[in-house]
Amino acid sequence: MYKRIIVKVGTKVLTTEEGKLDVAVLGRLVEQVVSVKNKGIEIMLITSGAMGAGRSLMTFKTTEKIAEKQVLAAIGQVKLMSIYSELFAKHNQLCAQVLATKEDFRDKIHYLNMKTCFENLLNSGVIPVVNENDVVATTELLFTDNDELAGLVASQINADAVIILTSVEGFLTGDPKDKNSKTIPEIDFNNIANYQKYISPDKTAFGRGGMLTKFNIAKKLTLQGIVVYFANGKRENVLTDLIAGKSIGTKFLPRGKSSAIKRRIAYSEGLSKGTVYVNKCAEDLLLSKTKIMSLLPVGVIEVEGDFDKGDIIEIVGENKKKLGFGIAEYSVVKAKKLIGVKKARPIIHYNHMFIGT
């Protein structure tokens, strides 16, 4: 049995065809979440639905633009959490609201503060209910969707499994509207590339992500040793049945567990606070399959950004090829002074590096 899981529920599961919040679905979800927790499993809920809740309170005459979506998210978040609080209270269970933006994952202090918050809530028996802070997030700091947020949180708290509840039965061999399409019951990490051809990039009407985003999230999580499930969130008892081991939806089988630092770095796309550019020799060494190398200042040809020691920075080759990410051992000021210097300690230690993105 898993010790700690993340459950992510998508926009289309939680809303009606008109894009408004479906309270009946929320009620069934909460009941199952509490049931899983009562089995001794620590559980966190990553939820969409704020704008859906907002649409039940007010409407706009024109197509929703960024300003209107911010209004809907702001008023809807209050209603959404009020409903969650009431539903959990019926089962004598406390929940807590946590709103996040990418900025919370970009530097070491924010990252550790959020991790500590989650750990304290779980240790206190409280169920964290996490959502993106759409109201204040700028375009460059928006998550692709809450699937990405679920992946980041799962890496952060070392979850054993992530269950993504969506509007289809799982990953299919064709178009969901095609009756001949079949659910793929299991995908092994070692053969994951063979299933890319089945993935559609389509997005839902009210969501930002799609199956392609979900597939890529699954690849990253399984690389870190985390089991991933995709299943129909509107299916009766879907969550409790999955935990009971029933074959539902699609299960992604992972490889072995990685370290906490490696997990953080693996999810660094869009979170880096700077860039180091390396010469061809350093690039070849970093990409070598037979050698394990730190990034030394002698191999660096340029440094950009505004980062401190402990922040995540991107590693780029001479031809602007993205090589990976790592945790900076220096601030940007010191890193620039050491460009090309021999016999200096690494800018990024190999234990704090992820190559191959």
C-alpha positions as CSV (number, residue, x, y, z in Angstrom):
1,M,0.0,0.0,0.0
2,Y,1.2,3.5,-0.7
3,K,2.2,5.8,2.1
4,R,1.7,9.1,0.4
5,I,-0.3,10.0,-2.7
6,I,-1.3,13.0,-4.8
7,V,-4.8,13.2,-6.3
8,K,-5.3,15.7,-9.1
9,V,-8.8,16.4,-10.3
10,G,-9.2,18.3,-13.6
11,T,-11.5,21.1,-14.7
12,K,-13.7,18.9,-16.9
13,V,-14.3,16.4,-14.1
14,L,-15.4,19.2,-11.6
15,T,-17.6,21.2,-14.0
16,T,-20.7,20.8,-16.0
17,E,-20.9,21.2,-19.8
18,E,-21.6,24.9,-19.2
19,G,-18.3,25.2,-17.3
20,K,-19.9,25.7,-13.8
21,L,-18.9,23.8,-10.7
22,D,-20.5,20.3,-10.3
23,V,-21.0,20.1,-6.5
24,A,-22.2,16.5,-6.6
25,V,-18.9,15.3,-8.2
26,L,-17.0,17.3,-5.5
27,G,-19.1,15.5,-2.8
28,R,-18.2,12.0,-4.1
29,L,-14.6,13.0,-4.5
30,V,-14.3,14.3,-0.9
31,E,-15.9,11.1,0.4
32,Q,-13.4,9.0,-1.4
33,V,-10.4,11.1,-0.3
34,V,-11.4,10.8,3.3
35,S,-11.9,7.0,2.8
36,V,-8.4,6.7,1.5
37,K,-6.9,8.8,4.3
38,N,-8.7,6.6,6.9
39,K,-6.7,3.6,5.5
40,G,-3.6,5.3,6.8
41,I,-2.5,6.9,3.6
42,E,-1.3,10.5,3.5
43,I,-3.2,12.3,0.7
44,M,-3.1,15.7,-1.0
45,L,-5.6,17.1,-3.4
46,I,-4.6,19.2,-6.4
47,T,-7.8,20.8,-7.6
48,S,-9.1,22.9,-10.5
49,G,-12.5,24.5,-10.4
50,A,-12.0,28.0,-9.2
51,M,-13.2,29.6,-12.4
52,G,-16.0,27.1,-12.6
53,A,-17.2,28.2,-9.2
54,G,-16.8,31.8,-10.3
55,R,-19.1,31.2,-13.3
56,S,-21.9,30.1,-11.0
57,L,-21.7,33.6,-9.3
58,M,-21.4,35.9,-12.3
59,T,-21.1,35.9,-16.1
60,F,-19.5,38.2,-18.7
61,K,-21.3,39.3,-21.9
62,T,-18.1,39.0,-24.0
63,T,-15.6,36.2,-24.4
64,E,-13.6,35.7,-21.2
65,K,-10.3,37.6,-21.4
66,I,-7.4,37.6,-18.9
67,A,-9.0,40.2,-16.7
68,E,-12.4,38.4,-16.6
69,K,-10.7,35.1,-15.8
70,Q,-8.8,36.7,-12.9
71,V,-12.2,38.0,-11.5
72,L,-13.8,34.5,-11.9
73,A,-10.8,32.9,-10.3
74,A,-10.8,35.3,-7.4
75,I,-14.4,35.1,-6.5
76,G,-14.6,31.4,-7.4
77,Q,-11.7,30.4,-5.2
78,V,-13.5,31.6,-2.1
79,K,-16.6,29.5,-3.1
80,L,-14.6,26.5,-4.1
81,M,-12.8,26.3,-0.8
82,S,-16.0,27.0,1.2
83,I,-17.6,24.0,-0.5
84,Y,-14.5,21.8,0.1
85,S,-14.4,22.9,3.8
86,E,-18.1,22.1,4.2
87,L,-17.9,18.7,2.5
88,F,-14.8,17.6,4.5
89,A,-16.4,18.8,7.7
90,K,-19.3,16.3,7.1
91,H,-16.7,13.6,7.5
92,N,-15.0,15.3,10.6
93,Q,-12.0,16.1,8.4
94,L,-10.1,19.4,8.2
95,C,-8.7,20.6,4.9
96,A,-6.3,23.5,4.2
97,Q,-6.1,25.8,1.2
98,V,-2.6,26.2,-0.4
99,L,-2.3,28.5,-3.5
100,A,0.8,28.3,-5.6
101,T,2.6,29.9,-8.5
102,K,5.8,28.8,-10.3
103,E,7.7,31.4,-8.2
104,D,7.2,29.2,-5.2
105,F,9.3,26.5,-6.9
106,R,12.0,28.6,-8.4
107,D,14.4,29.3,-5.5
108,K,15.5,27.1,-2.6
109,I,14.0,29.2,0.2
110,H,10.5,29.3,-1.3
111,Y,10.7,25.6,-2.3
112,L,11.7,24.5,1.2
113,N,9.1,26.7,2.9
114,M,6.4,25.2,0.8
115,K,7.7,21.7,1.5
116,T,7.7,22.3,5.2
117,C,4.2,23.7,5.0
118,F,2.9,20.5,3.3
119,E,4.8,18.2,5.7
120,N,3.3,20.0,8.7
121,L,-0.2,19.8,7.4
122,L,0.1,16.1,6.6
123,N,1.7,15.4,10.0
124,S,-1.2,17.2,11.6
125,G,-3.8,15.1,9.9
126,V,-5.0,17.9,7.6
127,I,-5.7,17.4,3.9
128,P,-4.0,20.1,1.8
129,V,-6.1,21.3,-1.1
130,V,-3.8,22.9,-3.6
131,N,-4.6,25.1,-6.6
132,E,-2.7,27.5,-8.8
133,N,-3.0,31.1,-7.8
134,D,-4.5,32.3,-11.1
135,V,-5.3,35.7,-9.7
136,V,-1.7,36.9,-9.3
137,A,0.3,34.6,-11.6
138,T,1.8,36.4,-14.6
139,T,1.9,34.7,-18.0
140,E,5.5,33.5,-17.7
141,L,4.8,32.0,-14.3
142,L,1.6,30.2,-15.2
143,F,1.7,26.4,-14.9
144,T,0.8,24.6,-18.1
145,D,-2.1,23.4,-16.0
146,N,-2.7,21.7,-12.7
147,D,-1.1,18.5,-14.0
148,E,2.2,20.3,-14.0
149,L,1.5,21.6,-10.4
150,A,0.7,18.0,-9.3
151,G,4.0,16.8,-10.7
152,L,6.0,19.5,-8.9
153,V,4.3,18.8,-5.6
154,A,4.7,15.1,-6.0
155,S,8.4,15.5,-6.5
156,Q,8.6,18.0,-3.7
157,I,7.0,15.8,-1.0
158,N,8.3,12.4,-2.3
159,A,4.9,11.0,-3.1
160,D,4.6,7.3,-3.9
161,A,1.9,7.8,-6.5
162,V,0.0,10.4,-8.4
163,I,-3.6,9.8,-9.5
164,I,-4.8,12.2,-12.2
165,L,-8.6,12.1,-12.6
166,T,-9.6,13.3,-16.1
167,S,-12.6,13.2,-18.4
168,V,-11.6,10.0,-20.3
169,E,-11.0,6.4,-19.2
170,G,-7.3,6.7,-19.5
171,F,-4.8,6.8,-22.3
172,L,-6.4,5.4,-25.4
173,T,-5.2,3.8,-28.7
174,G,-7.2,6.4,-30.7
175,D,-9.6,9.3,-30.5
176,P,-11.9,9.2,-27.4
177,K,-14.9,9.6,-29.7
178,D,-13.9,6.5,-31.7
179,K,-15.7,3.5,-30.3
180,N,-12.8,1.3,-31.4
181,S,-10.4,3.1,-29.2
182,K,-9.2,1.0,-26.3
183,T,-7.7,2.0,-22.9
184,I,-4.1,1.2,-22.5
185,P,-4.0,-0.5,-19.1
186,E,-0.3,-0.3,-18.4
187,I,2.7,1.6,-19.7
188,D,6.2,0.7,-18.6
189,F,8.8,3.4,-18.2
190,N,11.3,1.4,-20.3
191,N,8.8,1.3,-23.3
192,I,7.2,4.6,-22.8
193,A,8.3,6.1,-26.1
194,N,6.3,3.4,-28.0
195,Y,3.1,5.0,-26.8
196,Q,3.8,8.6,-27.9
197,K,2.0,8.0,-31.2
198,Y,-1.3,7.6,-29.4
199,I,-1.3,10.9,-27.6
200,S,-3.5,13.7,-28.8
201,P,-2.5,17.4,-28.1
202,D,-6.1,18.4,-27.8
203,K,-7.2,20.6,-24.8
204,T,-10.5,20.7,-23.0
205,A,-12.9,23.6,-23.5
206,F,-12.3,25.2,-20.1
207,G,-8.8,23.8,-19.2
208,R,-5.3,24.7,-20.3
209,G,-3.7,21.3,-20.6
210,G,-4.3,18.2,-22.7
211,M,-3.4,14.6,-23.0
212,L,0.1,15.4,-24.4
213,T,0.8,17.5,-21.3
214,K,-0.4,14.6,-19.1
215,F,1.8,12.1,-20.9
216,N,4.9,14.3,-20.5
217,I,4.1,14.7,-16.8
218,A,3.8,11.0,-16.5
219,K,7.2,10.5,-18.2
220,K,8.9,12.8,-15.7
221,L,7.3,11.3,-12.7
222,T,8.0,7.7,-13.7
223,L,11.6,8.7,-14.3
224,Q,11.7,9.7,-10.6
225,G,10.2,6.4,-9.4
226,I,6.7,7.7,-8.9
227,V,3.7,5.5,-10.0
228,V,1.2,7.5,-12.1
229,Y,-2.5,6.7,-12.8
230,F,-4.9,8.2,-15.2
231,A,-8.6,7.4,-14.9
232,N,-12.1,8.8,-15.4
233,G,-12.9,11.1,-12.5
234,K,-16.6,10.8,-13.0
235,R,-16.5,7.0,-12.6
236,E,-18.1,5.8,-9.4
237,N,-15.6,4.9,-6.6
238,V,-12.7,5.5,-9.0
239,L,-10.3,6.6,-6.3
240,T,-11.1,3.9,-3.7
241,D,-11.1,1.2,-6.5
242,L,-7.6,2.3,-7.7
243,I,-6.2,2.2,-4.2
244,A,-7.8,-1.3,-3.8
245,G,-5.7,-2.4,-6.8
246,K,-8.5,-2.7,-9.3
247,S,-7.4,-2.3,-13.0
248,I,-8.9,1.0,-13.9
249,G,-7.6,3.5,-16.5
250,T,-3.9,3.6,-17.3
251,K,-1.1,2.9,-14.9
252,F,2.5,4.1,-15.6
253,L,5.1,1.8,-14.1
254,P,8.2,3.7,-12.9
255,R,11.8,2.9,-12.6
256,G,13.7,3.1,-9.2
257,K,13.4,6.1,-6.8
258,S,15.7,9.1,-7.3
259,S,17.0,11.5,-4.6
260,A,15.0,14.5,-3.4
261,I,17.5,16.9,-5.1
262,K,17.3,15.0,-8.4
263,R,13.5,15.1,-8.2
264,R,13.5,18.9,-7.7
265,I,15.9,19.5,-10.6
266,A,14.1,17.1,-13.0
267,Y,11.0,19.4,-12.8
268,S,13.0,22.6,-13.5
269,E,11.6,23.4,-17.0
270,G,10.4,27.1,-16.7
271,L,11.7,27.5,-13.2
272,S,15.4,28.3,-13.7
273,K,16.7,31.7,-12.5
274,G,19.7,31.8,-14.8
275,T,21.7,30.1,-17.5
276,V,25.3,28.9,-17.9
277,Y,26.6,28.4,-21.4
278,V,29.3,25.8,-21.8
279,N,32.0,25.0,-24.4
280,K,32.0,21.9,-26.6
281,C,34.5,20.1,-24.4
282,A,32.3,20.5,-21.3
283,E,29.2,19.7,-23.3
284,D,30.7,16.4,-24.4
285,L,31.8,15.5,-20.9
286,L,28.3,16.3,-19.4
287,L,26.6,14.2,-22.1
288,S,29.0,11.3,-21.7
289,K,27.5,7.9,-20.9
290,T,30.7,6.6,-19.3
291,K,31.8,9.5,-17.1
292,I,30.1,11.4,-14.3
293,M,31.2,15.0,-14.3
294,S,30.5,18.2,-12.4
295,L,30.3,21.5,-14.3
296,L,33.6,23.3,-13.6
297,P,34.1,27.0,-14.3
298,V,36.8,26.2,-16.9
299,G,34.1,24.8,-19.2
300,V,31.8,27.9,-18.8
301,I,31.8,30.6,-21.5
302,E,28.9,32.8,-20.4
303,V,26.6,33.3,-17.5
304,E,23.1,35.0,-17.5
305,G,20.4,35.7,-15.1
306,D,20.0,36.7,-11.5
307,F,20.5,33.8,-9.2
308,D,22.0,33.0,-5.8
309,K,23.6,29.9,-4.4
310,G,21.0,27.2,-4.2
311,D,18.9,28.4,-7.1
312,I,18.2,26.3,-10.1
313,I,20.0,27.3,-13.3
314,E,19.9,26.0,-16.9
315,I,22.8,24.5,-18.7
316,V,23.1,25.3,-22.4
317,G,25.6,24.1,-25.0
318,E,27.5,26.2,-27.6
319,N,24.8,25.7,-30.3
320,K,22.1,26.8,-27.8
321,K,21.2,23.2,-27.2
322,K,19.5,22.8,-23.8
323,L,21.5,20.2,-21.9
324,G,19.8,20.1,-18.5
325,F,19.5,21.9,-15.1
326,G,21.4,22.1,-11.8
327,I,21.6,23.8,-8.5
328,A,24.1,26.7,-8.4
329,E,27.0,26.5,-6.1
330,Y,27.7,30.2,-6.6
331,S,25.8,33.5,-7.0
332,V,25.7,34.9,-10.5
333,V,28.2,37.6,-9.5
334,K,30.8,35.0,-8.4
335,A,30.0,32.7,-11.3
336,K,30.8,35.5,-13.8
337,K,34.1,36.1,-12.1
338,L,35.1,32.5,-12.4
339,I,34.3,32.0,-16.1
340,G,37.1,29.9,-17.7
341,V,39.0,29.7,-14.4
342,K,40.9,26.4,-13.9
343,K,41.1,24.5,-10.6
344,A,38.0,26.2,-9.1
345,R,35.3,24.2,-7.4
346,P,32.3,23.3,-9.5
347,I,29.6,25.7,-10.5
348,I,27.2,22.8,-10.4
349,H,28.1,19.5,-8.6
350,Y,27.1,16.3,-10.4
351,N,25.0,15.3,-7.4
352,H,22.9,18.4,-8.0
353,M,22.6,18.1,-11.8
354,F,20.0,16.7,-14.2
355,I,21.2,16.1,-17.8
356,G,19.1,14.9,-20.6
357,T,15.9,17.1,-20.7
